C-alpha cells in the first residue's frame, strides 16, 4: 500500500549510503583482508547511529531513548538474534 511505498525512498537512501561507505572504505584500506574490512565497515556504519542514540538520550530523556532502541531492535531483528543459539 501507500505506507509501504512511502518507506522506499528512505530505504534506497540507506542502501546508497551503505554502498558509498563500503566503496570509501575499500579505497582507504586497499590492503585490508575481508575480516579487517568488514570490521572497519561495521564500525563505520554504526558510528553515527551510536552518537545519535547517545545524543537522543542526553537531549530527550529515557522515553525517547527507549523508543529509539525499540525501533532499532525491530528494524534489525535484534531480539530474535538474541534468542537464537
Beta strands, then each sheet from edge to edge (+ up, - down):
end
